[in-house]
Amino acid sequence: MHVVIVGNGIAGMEAALTLRQRDAEARITLVSEESDHFFSRTALMYVLCGQMCHRDIEPLERGTYERLSLERVRARVTAVDPERRVLQLSDKLPPLSYDRLLIACGSRPRPTPFWPGYGELEGIGHFVTLQDLAWLETELHLSTGHDRPPREWAHLEHTTDDSPYQRREAAATRRGTRARTPVVIGGGLIGVEVVETLLSAGLSPTFLIREDWFWPIALDERESTWIADRMRHHGVDVRLGESVQRFEGTDGRISGVLTDQGGHDADLVVIAIGVVPNTGWLEGSGIERDSSGGILVDEQLKTSAQGVWAAGDCASVRWFNGWVRPEQLWYTGRDQGRLAARAILGDEVRYARGTWYNSAKLMDIEYTTAGLVNMGVEGEASWFFEERGRVRSTTRIVHVGGRVVGFNFLGRRWDHDLCVRWIEERRPLSWVLDHLDEARFDTELVPPLRIPASARSPVASPP
C-alpha cells in the first residue's frame, strides 16, 4: 500500500509515525513545499528572538526519515484527481500516484482586505512560515539570525506567487538598514508574538487592532485591558479601534500605514489577522469544503472522496458544541494525525473532539483557558475575581445554571487537565471554588490564590 501525506507538520508527521509503527511494509511518502524537515511552528518566535537556533525546533532527528523508510518529496501539490488517485506536482515533476491519501496541508495567512499597496511594496509580510521567518530575520537583523538556516530550509525557486511559501524580498536589504518603525496589524496570538519579537530586537512597535479591545474572541474587556496595559508598559503603542485603509510607500518600499484615525510611519509591517486552511489547490477536485476552506470530514476524518482523509488545521471537524470548523491547535493536529493513520489502516475509529483548552503567554502574563468561554452559550453567567498583591491575576469562570462550563485565567499557571475534568463532571460553581487551589500549577514560592468569602457569590459579575 502506498500512502501519500500532503504536509509534514504535526498532523502529517504523527500520521506517518503511526502508520510505520503499525505497518513495516507500507510505502509512505511525505510531500512538503515548505521544508524537508518537520519543525515546531509555535517555536518560530524563539528563533527570531535568538533564544533558539533553527535546528533546535526540529523535534525529530534528521535520520528518522531514512531509518523509518519515509520517502520525501519537496514540491508543491497543485491538484488532485481522486478518481485516478493521482497528485499533480509543481516544477514539471511527474504525477504522484497513491492508494491512500492524507491531506494535512495546514493553514496559510488569512487574505487581507483590499488595502492599496499590499503586494506592491517591500517590507510587508506575515509570520506563519519558515520563509516568513527568513524574511523577518533579514528585516530586523540584516541577516538570517545567529546561525544560518540549514540549506534544506532554503526557499524553493519554483514556488509560485500565490504560495504562502514564496520568497519575500526584505525592504531592509535595499535600504541597507534594519527596520526602525515597525507596525503590527491584528490583535491575536500571532500578533502579540510578533510584538514580543520586535521588543526583543530593541524596537517600539505600533500595534493596530481593529476591535475595541485586544483578542475579543478569547478575552473580555477587563482581561484585555490588563494585557494592553502591559504591552504599553513595555513600550508598545497599542491602538484600539483603528482600521487600516491603505499602505503608503517610497521607492517601492513601505513608508506608512493610513488608518481611519490617521497615519503611522512604518518601514516594516507584519499582518497578523489570522490564518485559513491552505486548501485552494483542491479547487475542482470534488473534495467538499466549507466556507472557511476547511475540508469536510466524517468521524473517521474521511473526506467526500474515496481513499482520501484530512487532518490538522485544514480539516473541518465537529466540535463538542456542534460547530463544524477547523481546529487550529497543535494538540488537536497531533490527535487527528494519529487517528487518521489508524483509519487508513482500517481500524474502527471515531474522532470525538473533547473539551477545548489552550494556554499561552501574553507578554509576561500566563494565560490558560478551557471549555466554553466567549462562545455565547445561552443562559451563561460569569464569576470574576481579580487578585492584586504579590501576584496579580484574573479568574473568570463561566457557568450555566450554576454548572461550570468554562475557565479563563490570567497571571497564574493552572492545570487544564483538572479544569477539563471538572467541566466534564458537571461540577457546580460552589464546588469548583472550594477546590480551585487543587488546579494551581504555579512555580515554587508563589502564594496560593485566596478568594474571600464575600467574592464567592455565583451571581454574574458586571462587565
ABEGO torsion letter per residue (X at the ends): XBBBBBEABAAAAAAAAAAAAABAABBBBBBBAABABBBBAAAAAAAAAGABBAAAABABBAAAAAAAGBBBBBBBBABBBAAAGBBBBBGGBBBBBBABBBBBAEBBBBBBBBBBGBGABBGBBBBABAAAAAAAAAAAAGBAEABBBBAAABBBAABBAABAABBBBBAAAAAGBBBABBBBBEBBAAAAAAAAAAAAAGBBBBBBBABABBGAAABBAAAAAAAAAAAAAAGBBBBBGBBBABBBBBGGBBABBBBAAEBBBBABBBBBAEBBBBAAAABGAGBBBBAAGBBBBBAAGBBABBGBBBBEAABBBBBAAGBBBBBBBAAAAAAAAAAAAAAAAGBBBBBBBBBBBBBBBBEABBBBBBEBBGAGBBGBBBBBBBBBEABBBBBBBBBBGGBBABBBBBGBBBBAAAAAAAAAAGBBAAAAAAAAAAABABBBGBBBBBBBAAAABABBBBX
